Amino acid sequence: MDLGNLISIVIGAIFINNFVFAKFLGICPFMGVSKKVESSIGMGMAVAFVMTLASAITWLVYNFLLEPFGLQYLQTIMFILIIASLVQFVEMAIQKTSPNLYKALGVFLPLITTNCAVLGVAILNIQEGFNFIETIINSFAVAVGFTLALVLLAGIRERLEYADVPRPFQGVPIAFVSAGLLAMAFMGFAGMQI
Amino acid sequence: MGAIIIPILILGGVGLVMGLFLAFASKKFEVEVNPNVEKIMEVLPGINCGACGFPGCAGYAEAIALEGAEITACAPGGGSVVEAIGGIMGMTADTSGEKIVARVACQGDKTRVEKLYDFDVELKSCATAMLYFGGDKSCWHSCLGYGDCAGVCPVDAIEITEGGIAKVDEDKCVSCGKCASECPKRVINMVPQSQKVTVCCSSREKGAVARKNCSVACIGCGICQRACPVDAVHVKNNLAKIDVEKCIECGLCAIKCPTKAITNTSREIKKAEVIEEKCIGCTACGRVCPVDAIEGAVKEKHKVIEEKCIGCQLCYDKCKFNAIKINVTEKTD
């Protein structure tokens, strides 16, 4: 296990190839849950759990069930099946353990199912040809990057509540503009090689 | 053949495993829902009108069971629902009070009011008509008749008549008040259903102008105010208004109104009758009668002239000897 390799995967996933700012995946929960920092952290943790577990299981299924039988074409539907089941499970678990978080996340929790970021990271792991450990580390790092993006925007949006925003821009429009500016800032990491 | 079997088995197998996993998890992570919430939801009407102030019937059920909200807030449910909820939660509440219904205070249909312009747009609604000089009818205060109220009524109790104004079916009405808030002209009032005499006009214009705009408008002449035996009608801003607390529904104002702006929808015909054995001839009833329908000299038995009697019951209230009875019959027309 090359530690340097793992670190470069982590830095890459969080900053250089941030799923929200560089790849524009997972925008829906990104805009929907980022009104408050608290719910953003909760959402980030839920996504982290789903992403890591989903990537692990999908990697196993791909390499031991699909590839040996030459069924790579079933990749998409199999991954979606696994992700959907996992999200259902996470929803049940959160409803039981933390009803407040459940209410705060609301409809965005089941939306993690169709969140392209989760499917994206699962497919990306296969594309990059990662081994099992690399897959898990990568997925967790992507989730951390996603949470970072969420928390950053939530912090900005909480401050925007008190700012003097012109009427046509109040609410979602100014949030999108801010997100775009954040993405431009993250462009500064582009092309870095660790 | 074999090429199909294996994918089916694998996909099906994974699906089955996931399904079993979820079934197991749903048992292990079961959340306890307060059983009262379910019970209350069953007795609520389920039309989700929001009149209670909570988000839908589910929201209200939760508020009652978990947050101790008032059990009397459901207007459509009425007394029976309040009692049912009281039974579940072990509370009692005051269920008296009459049914309030919505009533459109306008008779200005197309036979009585002119159209000022041709409102030929794609989206015809009262709210959009308001943007064009406050509507296309010659009376500014009238019902526009494009059905915004009917659209928002959760029980479809409002229809737009042939003449083009809104009419509420009071038996279907559940008193949620949505039509009254939706109407941009504010011509819909919430009144007790038992109040049969209504001023069916909302025009605040001066007499001559109001009359020119609509043939059955209230011209603010005040004849009703002078005719009312109990001082329940007052003219304010050129519009008559009936105080429902004082009104005895004698219908005199409706009879005397020169433009027929006040309507009386009572289906009952009440006639007073003197019980001869008890009458002592004190003439008190004759003096209080607003239409002079009782004749009889002092110390002689009195008699009610049936054709003149309007059934206001003022004589009945006045007679100290219980010598008057009221005969009630249903209108047959």
Interface residues (C-beta under 8 A of the other chain):
Chain A: V61 L65 L66 F69 L71 L74 I77 M78 L81 I82 S85 Q88 F89 M92 A93 Q95 K96 P99
Chain B: I6 P7 I10 L11 V14 G15 M18 G19 F21 L22 A25 S26 F29 E30 V31
